[in-house]
Amino acid sequence: MSNETFKDHIYALIFCGGGGTRLWPFSKDARPKQFLKINGDKTLVRQTFERINSFIPAERIWIVTTPDYPDEVAEELPEIPKKQVLVEPARRNTAMAAGLGAVAIRKLDPQAIIVNIWSDQLITGQKEHEKAILAGASVAWNGDNLVALGIKPRYAHTGLGYIKKGEVFDVIDGVEVYKVEKFTEKPKKEVAKKMVASGSYLWHEGTLIWRIETFMRALSQYSPETFNRLEEIAQNLDKAGGKDKIIKTYLSAPDMSIDVALAEKAPNFYTVSGQYEWYDLGDFSVLWQISKKDKEGNSLISLDDGKWIGIDTFDSMVVSEGKRIVATVGLTDIVVVATDNAVLVIPKALAQKVKKIVEKLKEEKSKDFL
């Protein structure tokens, strides 16, 4: 009789393809945030790998990225064999990215549990993070269960998704697991305030855990078009002439997030309440929160010897890149970003709106600034 446990079948799939549009121009398509050194001397993707590699071996850590970044992935994560770096033929959102990882890993281990995790988040509290993932993996292993990690909200954030907790399902190694009542994506401010005040909601951290067979069965029921494309891809993996067929199939796949494909539809979701510090580095206000500050509450990120002088400047953030100096006078709660070919000035309170600038640049086909 086998002595294997769920821990022998845990794999990590690290998503490493996002562009980080709300941190423009600090983060650009050519240098997305997962390859930036934020809050330390290691890039976010390197931090992510080391955090996971502490309890999942490198031979069971896979990466999914886009054609833009395989070289950067190889440079940052030399421990990962090339065969474990999956390059999407095109961006088709997270449902296809997760599915590509699932069908590739299934060829090696049909019993695999996959921890789908983002490369651009900041997490502190290594032991508690590990306990939350192992609790989620246990729930996924022991039933037809899909699992999402959640975090107790610190404030009413409108740029995140929320998970409404149902009844307690289990307590594993001191970690609480709840039945999910519903997912809510990026609520308006007043709604978010009520959700946080109720105590019944968690931030949707983004990490999703499931057995491959459970995931694929759910996709076949709730997103059959995505499921069908993935099974077509699976038939052509590692086959002579299969690459062209995979590309053609991928390009015809739906552009759909995993939340839309599954989370908002499947009734068999559970959530683990993580007890660690988690930050979605989705805008400059969050970046300011986690950065080291001077006595006036200002934070500076200097790239390539960039400098800053501030006079009567408070609670602000400056990113200075290149051999230049940024000078500010009389600013409060402002973000100033000066890179090689772009300058951004915006109140911290409006940091989420940086994405609109990127959208406008795309409309104008100003690729040199993206």
C-alpha positions as a Markdown table, in Angstrom:
| # | Residue | x | y | z |
|---|---|---|---|---|
| 1 | Met | 0.0 | 0.0 | 0.0 |
| 2 | Ser | 1.4 | 3.4 | -0.9 |
| 3 | Asn | 2.5 | 5.7 | 1.8 |
| 4 | Glu | 2.1 | 8.8 | -0.4 |
| 5 | Thr | 0.2 | 11.8 | 0.9 |
| 6 | Phe | -1.0 | 15.0 | -0.8 |
| 7 | Lys | 2.4 | 16.6 | -0.1 |
| 8 | Asp | 3.9 | 14.2 | -2.6 |
| 9 | His | 1.7 | 15.6 | -5.4 |
| 10 | Ile | 1.8 | 19.3 | -4.8 |
| 11 | Tyr | 3.0 | 21.4 | -7.7 |
| 12 | Ala | 3.2 | 25.2 | -8.0 |
| 13 | Leu | 2.3 | 27.1 | -11.2 |
| 14 | Ile | 3.6 | 30.6 | -11.0 |
| 15 | Phe | 1.9 | 33.2 | -13.3 |
| 16 | Cys | 4.6 | 35.5 | -14.8 |
| 17 | Gly | 3.0 | 37.3 | -17.7 |
| 18 | Gly | 1.3 | 40.4 | -16.4 |
| 19 | Gly | 2.3 | 43.9 | -17.4 |
| 20 | Gly | 1.6 | 45.9 | -14.2 |
| 21 | Thr | -0.2 | 48.7 | -16.0 |
| 22 | Arg | -1.1 | 50.6 | -12.7 |
| 23 | Leu | 2.6 | 51.1 | -11.9 |
| 24 | Trp | 3.3 | 52.8 | -15.2 |
| 25 | Pro | 5.9 | 54.1 | -16.0 |
| 26 | Phe | 7.9 | 52.4 | -13.3 |
| 27 | Ser | 6.5 | 49.1 | -14.6 |
| 28 | Lys | 6.3 | 48.8 | -18.4 |
| 29 | Asp | 5.7 | 46.0 | -20.9 |
| 30 | Ala | 9.5 | 45.7 | -21.3 |
| 31 | Arg | 10.0 | 45.6 | -17.5 |
| 32 | Pro | 6.9 | 44.5 | -15.7 |
| 33 | Lys | 6.7 | 44.6 | -11.9 |
| 34 | Gln | 7.5 | 41.0 | -11.3 |
| 35 | Phe | 11.0 | 41.7 | -12.6 |
| 36 | Leu | 11.5 | 44.8 | -10.4 |
| 37 | Lys | 13.3 | 44.8 | -7.1 |
| 38 | Ile | 10.7 | 46.0 | -4.7 |
| 39 | Asn | 11.1 | 45.9 | -0.9 |
| 40 | Gly | 14.5 | 44.3 | -1.0 |
| 41 | Asp | 17.4 | 43.4 | -3.3 |
| 42 | Lys | 15.5 | 40.5 | -5.1 |
| 43 | Thr | 12.9 | 40.8 | -7.8 |
| 44 | Leu | 9.3 | 39.9 | -6.9 |
| 45 | Val | 9.4 | 36.7 | -9.0 |
| 46 | Arg | 12.6 | 35.6 | -7.3 |
| 47 | Gln | 10.9 | 36.2 | -3.9 |
| 48 | Thr | 7.9 | 34.2 | -5.0 |
| 49 | Phe | 10.0 | 31.3 | -6.1 |
| 50 | Glu | 12.1 | 31.2 | -2.9 |
| 51 | Arg | 9.0 | 31.4 | -0.8 |
| 52 | Ile | 7.4 | 28.4 | -2.5 |
| 53 | Asn | 10.6 | 26.5 | -2.9 |
| 54 | Ser | 11.0 | 26.3 | 0.8 |
| 55 | Phe | 8.4 | 23.5 | 0.8 |
| 56 | Ile | 7.8 | 22.5 | -2.9 |
| 57 | Pro | 10.9 | 21.2 | -4.7 |
| 58 | Ala | 12.1 | 23.0 | -7.9 |
| 59 | Glu | 11.2 | 19.9 | -10.0 |
| 60 | Arg | 7.5 | 20.6 | -9.1 |
| 61 | Ile | 7.5 | 24.3 | -9.7 |
| 62 | Trp | 6.3 | 25.4 | -13.1 |
| 63 | Ile | 6.1 | 28.9 | -14.7 |
| 64 | Val | 3.6 | 30.1 | -17.3 |
| 65 | Thr | 4.6 | 33.3 | -19.1 |
| 66 | Thr | 4.2 | 35.1 | -22.4 |
| 67 | Pro | 6.5 | 35.2 | -25.5 |
| 68 | Asp | 7.9 | 38.5 | -24.1 |
| 69 | Tyr | 9.5 | 37.1 | -20.9 |
| 70 | Pro | 11.1 | 33.6 | -21.2 |
| 71 | Asp | 14.6 | 35.1 | -21.1 |
| 72 | Glu | 13.9 | 37.1 | -18.0 |
| 73 | Val | 12.4 | 34.0 | -16.3 |
| 74 | Ala | 15.5 | 32.0 | -17.2 |
| 75 | Glu | 17.7 | 34.7 | -15.8 |
| 76 | Glu | 15.8 | 35.1 | -12.5 |
| 77 | Leu | 15.0 | 31.4 | -12.0 |
| 78 | Pro | 17.9 | 29.3 | -13.2 |
| 79 | Glu | 16.8 | 26.4 | -11.0 |
| 80 | Ile | 13.7 | 25.9 | -13.2 |
| 81 | Pro | 14.3 | 23.5 | -16.1 |
| 82 | Lys | 13.3 | 25.0 | -19.5 |
| 83 | Lys | 10.7 | 22.2 | -20.0 |
| 84 | Gln | 8.9 | 23.6 | -16.9 |
| 85 | Val | 8.6 | 27.1 | -18.4 |
| 86 | Leu | 5.4 | 27.2 | -20.4 |
| 87 | Val | 5.2 | 30.0 | -22.9 |
| 88 | Glu | 1.7 | 31.0 | -24.0 |
| 89 | Pro | 1.4 | 31.7 | -27.8 |
| 90 | Ala | -0.6 | 34.8 | -26.9 |
| 91 | Arg | -2.3 | 36.5 | -23.9 |
| 92 | Arg | -5.6 | 34.7 | -23.3 |
| 93 | Asn | -6.1 | 35.7 | -19.7 |
| 94 | Thr | -5.8 | 33.5 | -16.6 |
| 95 | Ala | -8.3 | 30.7 | -17.4 |
| 96 | Met | -6.2 | 29.5 | -20.3 |
| 97 | Ala | -2.9 | 30.2 | -18.5 |
| 98 | Ala | -4.0 | 28.0 | -15.6 |
| 99 | Gly | -5.4 | 25.4 | -18.0 |
| 100 | Leu | -2.1 | 25.2 | -20.0 |
| 101 | Gly | -0.3 | 24.5 | -16.8 |
| 102 | Ala | -2.8 | 21.9 | -15.7 |
| 103 | Val | -2.7 | 19.8 | -18.9 |
| 104 | Ala | 1.1 | 20.0 | -19.1 |
| 105 | Ile | 1.5 | 18.8 | -15.4 |
| 106 | Arg | -1.2 | 16.2 | -15.9 |
| 107 | Lys | 1.0 | 14.3 | -18.3 |
| 108 | Leu | 3.6 | 13.8 | -15.5 |
| 109 | Asp | 1.2 | 13.3 | -12.6 |
| 110 | Pro | -2.5 | 12.9 | -13.1 |
| 111 | Gln | -3.0 | 13.1 | -9.3 |
| 112 | Ala | -1.3 | 16.5 | -9.1 |
| 113 | Ile | -2.6 | 19.3 | -6.9 |
| 114 | Ile | -1.7 | 22.7 | -8.4 |
| 115 | Val | -1.1 | 25.8 | -6.3 |
| 116 | Asn | -1.7 | 28.6 | -8.8 |
| 117 | Ile | 0.2 | 31.6 | -7.6 |
| 118 | Trp | 1.1 | 35.1 | -8.8 |
| 119 | Ser | 4.7 | 36.3 | -9.3 |
| 120 | Asp | 4.1 | 40.0 | -8.4 |
| 121 | Gln | 2.7 | 39.9 | -4.9 |
| 122 | Leu | 4.5 | 40.7 | -1.6 |
| 123 | Ile | 4.0 | 38.3 | 1.2 |
| 124 | Thr | 5.6 | 38.3 | 4.7 |
| 125 | Gly | 5.1 | 35.5 | 7.3 |
| 126 | Gln | 6.6 | 32.5 | 5.5 |
| 127 | Lys | 5.5 | 29.9 | 8.0 |
| 128 | Glu | 1.9 | 31.0 | 8.1 |
| 129 | His | 1.8 | 31.3 | 4.3 |
| 130 | Glu | 3.1 | 27.7 | 4.0 |
| 131 | Lys | 0.5 | 26.5 | 6.5 |
| 132 | Ala | -2.4 | 28.2 | 4.5 |
| 133 | Ile | -1.3 | 26.6 | 1.3 |
| 134 | Leu | -0.9 | 23.1 | 2.8 |
| 135 | Ala | -4.3 | 23.5 | 4.4 |
| 136 | Gly | -5.8 | 24.3 | 1.0 |
| 137 | Ala | -4.0 | 21.5 | -0.6 |
| 138 | Ser | -5.3 | 19.1 | 2.0 |
| 139 | Val | -8.9 | 20.2 | 1.3 |
| 140 | Ala | -8.4 | 19.9 | -2.5 |
| 141 | Trp | -6.9 | 16.4 | -2.0 |
| 142 | Asn | -9.7 | 15.0 | 0.1 |
| 143 | Gly | -12.7 | 15.9 | -2.0 |
| 144 | Asp | -14.1 | 17.4 | -5.1 |
| 145 | Asn | -13.1 | 20.8 | -3.8 |
| 146 | Leu | -11.7 | 24.0 | -5.4 |
| 147 | Val | -9.9 | 26.3 | -3.0 |
| 148 | Ala | -9.1 | 30.0 | -2.9 |
| 149 | Leu | -6.8 | 31.7 | -0.3 |
| 150 | Gly | -8.3 | 34.7 | 1.4 |
| 151 | Ile | -6.9 | 37.4 | 3.7 |
| 152 | Lys | -8.7 | 39.4 | 6.4 |
| 153 | Pro | -9.1 | 42.9 | 4.8 |
| 154 | Arg | -7.2 | 45.8 | 6.4 |
| 155 | Tyr | -9.4 | 48.5 | 4.8 |
| 156 | Ala | -12.1 | 48.9 | 2.1 |
| 157 | His | -10.0 | 48.4 | -1.0 |
| 158 | Thr | -11.9 | 48.9 | -4.3 |
| 159 | Gly | -9.3 | 47.3 | -6.6 |
| 160 | Leu | -9.5 | 43.8 | -5.2 |
| 161 | Gly | -11.9 | 40.9 | -5.2 |
| 162 | Tyr | -13.7 | 39.7 | -2.1 |
| 163 | Ile | -14.8 | 36.3 | -0.8 |
| 164 | Lys | -17.9 | 35.9 | 1.4 |
| 165 | Lys | -17.3 | 33.3 | 4.0 |
| 166 | Gly | -20.0 | 30.7 | 4.7 |
| 167 | Glu | -20.0 | 28.1 | 7.4 |
| 168 | Val | -16.7 | 26.7 | 8.8 |
| 169 | Phe | -15.7 | 23.6 | 6.9 |
| 170 | Asp | -12.6 | 22.6 | 8.8 |
| 171 | Val | -9.7 | 23.8 | 10.9 |
| 172 | Ile | -6.3 | 22.4 | 9.7 |
| 173 | Asp | -3.2 | 23.0 | 11.7 |
| 174 | Gly | -4.9 | 26.0 | 13.3 |
| 175 | Val | -5.9 | 27.4 | 9.9 |
| 176 | Glu | -9.6 | 28.0 | 9.3 |
| 177 | Val | -11.3 | 26.8 | 6.1 |
| 178 | Tyr | -14.8 | 28.1 | 5.1 |
| 179 | Lys | -17.3 | 27.3 | 2.5 |
| 180 | Val | -17.5 | 30.1 | 0.0 |
| 181 | Glu | -20.8 | 31.8 | -0.4 |
| 182 | Lys | -19.8 | 34.1 | -3.2 |
| 183 | Phe | -17.1 | 36.0 | -4.9 |
| 184 | Thr | -17.4 | 39.8 | -5.6 |
| 185 | Glu | -15.1 | 41.5 | -8.0 |
| 186 | Lys | -13.8 | 45.1 | -7.2 |
| 187 | Pro | -16.8 | 46.6 | -5.4 |
| 188 | Lys | -17.6 | 50.3 | -5.2 |
| 189 | Lys | -16.3 | 52.2 | -2.1 |
| 190 | Glu | -19.5 | 52.2 | -0.1 |
| 191 | Val | -20.1 | 48.5 | -0.8 |
| 192 | Ala | -16.5 | 47.6 | 0.1 |
| 193 | Lys | -16.9 | 49.5 | 3.4 |
| 194 | Lys | -20.0 | 47.5 | 4.3 |
| 195 | Met | -18.3 | 44.2 | 3.4 |
| 196 | Val | -15.3 | 44.9 | 5.5 |
| 197 | Ala | -17.4 | 46.1 | 8.5 |
| 198 | Ser | -19.5 | 42.9 | 8.4 |
| 199 | Gly | -16.5 | 40.7 | 9.1 |
| 200 | Ser | -17.9 | 38.1 | 6.7 |
| 201 | Tyr | -15.5 | 38.9 | 3.8 |
| 202 | Leu | -11.9 | 38.2 | 2.9 |
| 203 | Trp | -9.8 | 39.7 | 0.3 |
| 204 | His | -9.5 | 37.4 | -2.7 |
| 205 | Glu | -5.7 | 36.9 | -2.6 |
| 206 | Gly | -5.6 | 35.2 | -6.0 |
| 207 | Thr | -4.0 | 31.9 | -5.0 |
| 208 | Leu | -6.1 | 29.0 | -6.2 |
| 209 | Ile | -5.6 | 25.4 | -5.3 |
| 210 | Trp | -7.1 | 22.3 | -6.9 |
| 211 | Arg | -6.6 | 18.7 | -8.1 |
| 212 | Ile | -6.2 | 18.8 | -11.8 |
| 213 | Glu | -9.2 | 16.4 | -12.3 |
| 214 | Thr | -11.4 | 18.6 | -10.2 |
| 215 | Phe | -10.4 | 21.7 | -12.1 |
| 216 | Met | -10.9 | 20.1 | -15.5 |
| 217 | Arg | -14.2 | 18.6 | -14.5 |
| 218 | Ala | -15.4 | 22.0 | -13.3 |
| 219 | Leu | -14.2 | 23.7 | -16.5 |
| 220 | Ser | -16.1 | 21.2 | -18.7 |
| 221 | Gln | -19.3 | 22.1 | -16.9 |
| 222 | Tyr | -19.0 | 25.9 | -16.5 |
| 223 | Ser | -16.6 | 26.9 | -19.3 |
| 224 | Pro | -16.9 | 24.1 | -21.9 |
| 225 | Glu | -15.2 | 26.2 | -24.7 |
| 226 | Thr | -12.1 | 26.7 | -22.6 |
| 227 | Phe | -12.1 | 23.0 | -21.6 |
| 228 | Asn | -12.4 | 21.9 | -25.2 |
| 229 | Arg | -9.5 | 24.0 | -26.3 |
| 230 | Leu | -7.3 | 22.7 | -23.4 |
| 231 | Glu | -8.1 | 19.1 | -24.3 |
| 232 | Glu | -7.1 | 19.8 | -27.9 |
| 233 | Ile | -3.9 | 21.3 | -26.7 |
| 234 | Ala | -3.3 | 18.3 | -24.4 |
| 235 | Gln | -3.5 | 15.9 | -27.4 |
| 236 | Asn | -0.8 | 17.8 | -29.2 |
| 237 | Leu | 1.7 | 18.2 | -26.3 |
| 238 | Asp | 5.1 | 16.7 | -27.2 |
| 239 | Lys | 3.9 | 15.5 | -30.5 |
| 240 | Ala | 5.8 | 16.0 | -33.8 |
| 241 | Gly | 4.1 | 18.9 | -35.6 |
| 242 | Gly | 2.0 | 19.6 | -32.5 |
| 243 | Lys | 3.4 | 23.1 | -31.8 |
| 244 | Asp | 1.5 | 24.7 | -34.8 |
| 245 | Lys | -1.7 | 23.0 | -33.8 |
| 246 | Ile | -1.3 | 24.2 | -30.2 |
| 247 | Ile | -0.7 | 27.8 | -31.3 |
| 248 | Lys | -3.8 | 27.7 | -33.6 |
| 249 | Thr | -6.0 | 26.2 | -30.8 |
| 250 | Tyr | -4.7 | 28.7 | -28.3 |
| 251 | Leu | -5.4 | 31.7 | -30.5 |
| 252 | Ser | -9.0 | 30.6 | -30.9 |
| 253 | Ala | -9.5 | 30.1 | -27.1 |
| 254 | Pro | -11.8 | 32.5 | -25.1 |
| 255 | Asp | -10.1 | 35.4 | -23.4 |
| 256 | Met | -11.5 | 34.8 | -19.9 |
| 257 | Ser | -10.3 | 35.2 | -16.3 |
| 258 | Ile | -10.4 | 32.2 | -14.0 |
| 259 | Asp | -12.8 | 34.1 | -11.8 |
| 260 | Val | -15.3 | 34.4 | -14.6 |
| 261 | Ala | -14.6 | 30.9 | -15.9 |
| 262 | Leu | -15.0 | 29.2 | -12.6 |
| 263 | Ala | -15.0 | 31.1 | -9.3 |
| 264 | Glu | -18.3 | 33.0 | -10.0 |
| 265 | Lys | -20.0 | 29.8 | -11.1 |
| 266 | Ala | -18.7 | 26.7 | -9.4 |
| 267 | Pro | -20.5 | 25.8 | -6.1 |
| 268 | Asn | -17.7 | 23.7 | -4.7 |
| 269 | Phe | -15.3 | 26.5 | -3.7 |
| 270 | Tyr | -13.7 | 26.8 | -0.2 |
| 271 | Thr | -11.6 | 29.5 | 1.2 |
| 272 | Val | -8.6 | 29.3 | 3.6 |
| 273 | Ser | -8.2 | 32.3 | 5.9 |
| 274 | Gly | -4.5 | 33.2 | 5.6 |
| 275 | Gln | -2.9 | 34.7 | 8.7 |
| 276 | Tyr | 0.0 | 36.5 | 7.0 |
| 277 | Glu | 0.7 | 39.9 | 5.6 |
| 278 | Trp | -0.2 | 40.1 | 1.9 |
| 279 | Tyr | 0.1 | 43.1 | -0.5 |
| 280 | Asp | -1.2 | 43.3 | -4.0 |
| 281 | Leu | 1.2 | 45.8 | -5.5 |
| 282 | Gly | -1.5 | 47.0 | -7.8 |
| 283 | Asp | -0.8 | 50.8 | -7.5 |
| 284 | Phe | 1.5 | 53.4 | -6.2 |
| 285 | Ser | -0.5 | 54.0 | -3.0 |
| 286 | Val | 0.2 | 50.3 | -2.0 |
| 287 | Leu | 3.8 | 50.7 | -3.0 |
| 288 | Trp | 4.1 | 53.7 | -0.8 |
| 289 | Gln | 2.6 | 51.9 | 2.1 |
| 290 | Ile | 5.2 | 49.1 | 2.1 |
| 291 | Ser | 8.2 | 51.3 | 1.3 |
| 292 | Lys | 10.7 | 52.6 | 3.8 |
| 293 | Lys | 10.0 | 56.3 | 4.6 |
| 294 | Asp | 11.9 | 59.3 | 5.9 |
| 295 | Lys | 10.7 | 61.3 | 8.9 |
| 296 | Glu | 8.3 | 63.3 | 6.6 |
| 297 | Gly | 6.7 | 60.1 | 5.4 |
| 298 | Asn | 8.3 | 60.2 | 1.9 |
| 299 | Ser | 9.6 | 57.2 | 0.1 |
| 300 | Leu | 12.2 | 57.1 | -2.6 |
| 301 | Ile | 12.9 | 54.4 | -5.2 |
| 302 | Ser | 16.2 | 55.1 | -7.0 |
| 303 | Leu | 17.1 | 53.3 | -10.2 |
| 304 | Asp | 20.4 | 53.8 | -12.0 |
| 305 | Asp | 21.6 | 56.5 | -9.6 |
| 306 | Gly | 18.4 | 58.5 | -9.8 |
| 307 | Lys | 18.2 | 61.2 | -7.0 |
| 308 | Trp | 15.6 | 63.3 | -5.3 |
| 309 | Ile | 15.5 | 66.6 | -3.3 |
| 310 | Gly | 12.4 | 67.4 | -1.4 |
| 311 | Ile | 11.4 | 70.6 | 0.3 |
| 312 | Asp | 8.2 | 70.9 | 2.3 |
| 313 | Thr | 7.2 | 67.5 | 0.8 |
| 314 | Phe | 5.2 | 65.1 | 2.9 |
| 315 | Asp | 3.7 | 61.6 | 2.7 |
| 316 | Ser | 4.7 | 61.4 | -1.0 |
| 317 | Met | 6.5 | 58.9 | -3.2 |
| 318 | Val | 9.3 | 59.6 | -5.8 |
| 319 | Val | 10.6 | 57.1 | -8.3 |
| 320 | Ser | 13.8 | 58.6 | -9.9 |
| 321 | Glu | 15.4 | 56.6 | -12.7 |
| 322 | Gly | 18.7 | 57.5 | -14.5 |
| 323 | Lys | 21.3 | 60.1 | -13.9 |
| 324 | Arg | 18.9 | 62.9 | -13.1 |
| 325 | Ile | 17.6 | 64.6 | -10.0 |
| 326 | Val | 13.9 | 65.0 | -9.2 |
| 327 | Ala | 13.1 | 68.1 | -7.0 |
| 328 | Thr | 9.7 | 68.6 | -5.3 |
| 329 | Val | 8.5 | 71.6 | -3.3 |
| 330 | Gly | 5.2 | 71.9 | -1.3 |
| 331 | Leu | 3.8 | 68.5 | -2.1 |
| 332 | Thr | 1.6 | 66.3 | 0.1 |
| 333 | Asp | 0.3 | 62.8 | -0.8 |
| 334 | Ile | 1.7 | 62.9 | -4.3 |
| 335 | Val | 3.4 | 60.3 | -6.5 |
| 336 | Val | 6.1 | 61.5 | -8.9 |
| 337 | Val | 7.7 | 58.9 | -11.3 |
| 338 | Ala | 10.5 | 60.0 | -13.6 |
| 339 | Thr | 11.9 | 57.4 | -15.9 |
| 340 | Asp | 14.0 | 57.5 | -19.0 |
| 341 | Asn | 11.2 | 58.6 | -21.3 |
| 342 | Ala | 8.1 | 59.4 | -19.1 |
| 343 | Val | 7.1 | 61.4 | -16.1 |
| 344 | Leu | 4.0 | 60.8 | -14.0 |
| 345 | Val | 2.6 | 63.1 | -11.4 |
| 346 | Ile | -0.6 | 61.9 | -9.6 |
| 347 | Pro | -2.2 | 62.2 | -6.1 |
| 348 | Lys | -1.8 | 58.9 | -4.2 |
| 349 | Ala | -5.6 | 58.8 | -3.7 |
| 350 | Leu | -6.1 | 58.5 | -7.5 |
| 351 | Ala | -3.3 | 55.9 | -8.0 |
| 352 | Gln | -5.8 | 53.3 | -9.4 |
| 353 | Lys | -6.4 | 55.7 | -12.4 |
| 354 | Val | -2.9 | 55.2 | -13.8 |
| 355 | Lys | -4.3 | 52.4 | -15.8 |
| 356 | Lys | -6.4 | 54.9 | -17.8 |
| 357 | Ile | -3.2 | 56.6 | -19.0 |
| 358 | Val | -1.9 | 53.2 | -20.2 |
| 359 | Glu | -5.2 | 52.6 | -22.0 |
| 360 | Lys | -5.0 | 56.0 | -23.7 |
| 361 | Leu | -1.4 | 55.3 | -24.8 |
| 362 | Lys | -2.5 | 52.0 | -26.3 |
| 363 | Glu | -5.4 | 53.7 | -28.1 |
| 364 | Glu | -2.9 | 56.2 | -29.6 |
| 365 | Lys | -0.5 | 53.3 | -30.4 |
| 366 | Ser | 2.3 | 55.0 | -28.5 |
| 367 | Lys | 4.2 | 51.8 | -28.1 |
| 368 | Asp | 7.5 | 53.6 | -27.3 |
| 369 | Phe | 6.1 | 54.7 | -24.0 |
| 370 | Leu | 4.6 | 51.4 | -23.0 |
